[in-house]
Amino acid sequence: MHIPLTTVFRKMINHTFIDFLKSLSKDEVHKFRDFIISPYFNKKDRLIKFFDVVIKFYPAFDDASFTKECLYHKIYPDKTYHDSTIRDTLSDLFSLSKEFFIQKNITNNKAEAADALLNEYVNRNLKRPFDNSISELEKELNEEGIDGIYFLRKYKLKGNKYNFSEINLRFTKINKVLEQFESVKTTELYFLFYFIMDFVHDYINVFTYSMNYNIGQKVNVYDEVVNTIDIEKIYSVIKGKNEYDYILELYLTLMQTFRNFECEENYQNYKLCLSKVSKKLSRNELTFHYKNLMVFCFLKKKVYNQAEKYDAELFEIYKIVLKGGYYRNSSTEKLSKTLYLNILHLAIRLKEYDWVRMFIKIYSTELHEKDMENMANYSNVYLFNALGYYVKALEYINKMNLDYYIYKYDMYNLKLRIYYELGYYEPALDLIHTYRQYIREDKIMERAKKVNNTNYLKYIEQLFLFKLGKESIDINLVRMKIQKTENLIQKKWLIDKIDFDCK
């Protein structure tokens, strides 16, 4: 059947079910098909037929023939088109997609799955499987490190044990009644620990956000609530009376570190407390706390301009994180590119060149496989540039595929500085011309970044022209303009080159 092109574009399918399919990986597409062919979840064959036709347009779903009419006639070649049939089918499939996500989430979340199972046992008075599950879950919990989820799971386990006893068992002896009473109090303490940990976690996020974006300290209800929660008093009550009191001490020192940000002693207390209890904590919890130490140093450098002091401190924290593998957690086993680059650039700035060589060799292999080679080359470019081995640095730049590399503009900027050091002035001007074109045509680059890079190209070009002997370049005027320009990368490098090489 021929459909006019204008009709095709006008009626190309736009539905939430298609948005769902676009979000799936190839593996998830296969799993979703397994899901919809299961008669437990779906008893409508037409949904399977429709899915098998639709999924041929995966992943973009932007083919001109991807219309309701085309799909309908592929599935029902001998029938008259009915829009309601397609609408109902898409709606039914979207309902199945929601069920799929729910099942996927429950399967991946062992804690929620276990809690749902225990609730069924409680409601059905299945004591034997209930007791067996409780024993297994308690054993599993005891083998895991401590974090907020640990206390939430303890709270739910205790709660399920209490509920089973209340609903299905009758106590006639006072000692059993008292045992139940004490169980309730213990259960609530677990929830208290979870609440405090989650509360402090969110407070740190709010504090960091406000500091990073210089948001005013206007007091609202949240701030008033924060001021009423006295963790120090709670800790003084629990200290020495509960096996998990060290968690409250850790979170108390964390809260004090950020609430009294100017006080260096609080930070040291927090770091010491963390080192004492680190072996008891889960990987997620360790990642969280070492991230807090990093954030503290970043903010101190930014807000109080104490780079020299906190660069050294941050470098020591990075070494602890790498040695302990505290960049790994339940979300990833890999070292993130952001953390890798932060460590690399700090170590080079501190001139820890031998350490950087070791870092590149070992930890570039801890990145995602698709990033390993390019990041190793990127790292060596910066290392050899810092060492003054400019030709070697260029060799590593030439090994990189900059067309598809997220840090290609960093490489172009550095390549220009290397050209300057090597006296490659004419090739540098050619690169500047090409680079300007890239920036103009880049539809993704943020406007602020475009301005920063464009200004950099303008001034480094004048530097090259001056070195080539162009008499119209007033280098002192160029320096003055650089000094006054706010949106400019590599300002210090440009000024240093003028001061030391051009006078």
Secondary structure, DSSP 8 states (H G I E B T S, - for coil): ----HHHHHHTB---HHHHHHHT--HHHHHHHHHHHT-TTT---HHHHHHHHHHGGGTTT---TT-BHHHHHHHH-TTS---HHHHHHHHHHHHHHHHHHHHHHHHHH-HHHHHHHHHHHHHHHT-HHHHHHHHHHHHHHHHTS-B-HHHHHHHHHHHHHHHHHHHHH----SHHHHHHHHHHHHHHHHHHHHHHHHHHHHHHHHHHHHHHHTT------HHHHHHHH--HHHHHHHHTTTSTTHHHHHHHHHHHHHHHTTT-HHHHHHHHHHHHHHGGGB-HHHHHHHHHHHHHHHHHHHHHH--HHHHHHHHHHHHHHHHHHTTT--SS-SS--HHHHHHHHHHHHHTT-HHHHHHHHHHHGGGS-HHHHHHHHHHHHHHHHHHHT-HHHHHHHHHTS-GGG-TTHHHHHHHHHHHHHHHT-HHHHHHHHHHHHHHHHH-SSS-HHHHHHHHHHHHHHHHHHHHHTT-TT--HHHHHHHHHH-SS-TTHHHHHHHHHHH--
